[in-house]
Amino acid sequence: MDDVLTAAASRGARVVLISKPGCHLCDDARAVIAAVTAELGERFEEVDMLQDADLVARFAEMIPVTFVDGAQHDYWRVSADRLRAALSG
């Protein structure tokens, strides 16, 4: 997991969204994250958990999972206000 976060950070992404295909909560989270990061001039990356057995083992019941600056921020639902505050702080 740390490799995923480190790689995203090295590419300038402060937010990482762990998701999987066909997940409607992931679609909702992606829309919120895309809007907030665009508003603040930040970048985000999305990682398909099905591509990594460790991610499946850790987060199968929690997706989508959001990380900000390498720390777990939210799961299931993403609050635009809470994400904005985390990125602005």
C-alpha positions as CSV (number, residue, x, y, z in Angstrom):
1,M,0.0,0.0,0.0
2,D,2.8,2.4,0.9
3,D,4.2,1.9,-2.6
4,V,0.9,3.0,-4.2
5,L,0.8,6.2,-2.0
6,T,4.5,6.9,-2.6
7,A,4.2,6.5,-6.3
8,A,1.2,8.8,-6.5
9,A,2.9,11.4,-4.3
10,S,6.0,11.3,-6.6
11,R,3.7,12.2,-9.5
12,G,2.3,15.2,-7.6
13,A,-1.0,13.6,-6.5
14,R,-2.0,14.6,-2.9
15,V,-5.2,12.5,-3.1
16,V,-5.4,8.8,-3.8
17,L,-8.8,7.1,-4.4
18,I,-8.8,3.3,-4.0
19,S,-11.8,2.0,-6.0
20,K,-13.0,-0.9,-8.1
21,P,-14.9,-1.1,-11.4
22,G,-18.7,-1.0,-11.1
23,C,-18.8,0.6,-7.7
24,H,-21.4,3.3,-7.5
25,L,-20.0,4.8,-4.3
26,C,-16.6,5.0,-6.1
27,D,-18.3,6.9,-8.9
28,D,-19.7,9.4,-6.4
29,A,-16.4,9.7,-4.6
30,R,-14.5,10.3,-7.9
31,A,-16.9,13.1,-8.8
32,V,-16.4,14.9,-5.5
33,I,-12.7,14.4,-5.5
34,A,-12.3,15.6,-9.1
35,A,-14.4,18.7,-8.4
36,V,-12.5,19.7,-5.2
37,T,-9.0,19.0,-6.5
38,A,-9.8,21.0,-9.7
39,E,-11.1,23.8,-7.6
40,L,-7.9,23.9,-5.5
41,G,-5.4,23.1,-8.3
42,E,-4.5,19.8,-6.8
43,R,-4.1,16.4,-8.4
44,F,-5.6,13.0,-7.6
45,E,-4.9,9.5,-8.7
46,E,-7.3,6.5,-8.7
47,V,-6.1,3.0,-8.0
48,D,-8.1,-0.1,-9.0
49,M,-8.0,-2.3,-5.9
50,L,-8.5,-5.4,-8.0
51,Q,-5.0,-5.0,-9.4
52,D,-3.4,-5.5,-6.0
53,A,-4.3,-8.4,-3.6
54,D,-3.0,-6.4,-0.6
55,L,-5.5,-3.6,-1.4
56,V,-8.3,-6.1,-1.7
57,A,-7.4,-7.8,1.6
58,R,-7.2,-4.4,3.4
59,F,-10.1,-2.5,1.9
60,A,-12.6,-4.9,0.4
61,E,-15.3,-3.8,2.8
62,M,-14.4,-0.1,2.9
63,I,-14.3,1.1,-0.7
64,P,-14.0,3.7,-1.9
65,V,-11.1,4.7,0.4
66,T,-9.5,8.1,0.1
67,F,-6.0,9.1,1.2
68,V,-4.8,12.6,1.5
69,D,-1.0,13.2,1.8
70,G,-0.5,9.5,2.5
71,A,-3.0,9.3,5.4
72,Q,-6.4,7.6,5.2
73,H,-9.0,10.3,5.0
74,D,-12.4,8.8,4.3
75,Y,-14.1,5.6,3.2
76,W,-17.5,4.9,1.6
77,R,-18.5,8.6,1.2
78,V,-16.4,11.6,0.5
79,S,-17.4,15.0,2.0
80,A,-16.4,17.9,-0.3
81,D,-16.1,20.2,2.7
82,R,-14.0,17.8,4.7
83,L,-11.7,17.1,1.7
84,R,-11.4,20.8,0.9
85,A,-10.4,21.5,4.6
86,A,-7.8,18.7,4.5
87,L,-6.2,20.0,1.3
88,S,-6.3,23.6,2.5
89,G,-4.8,22.9,5.9
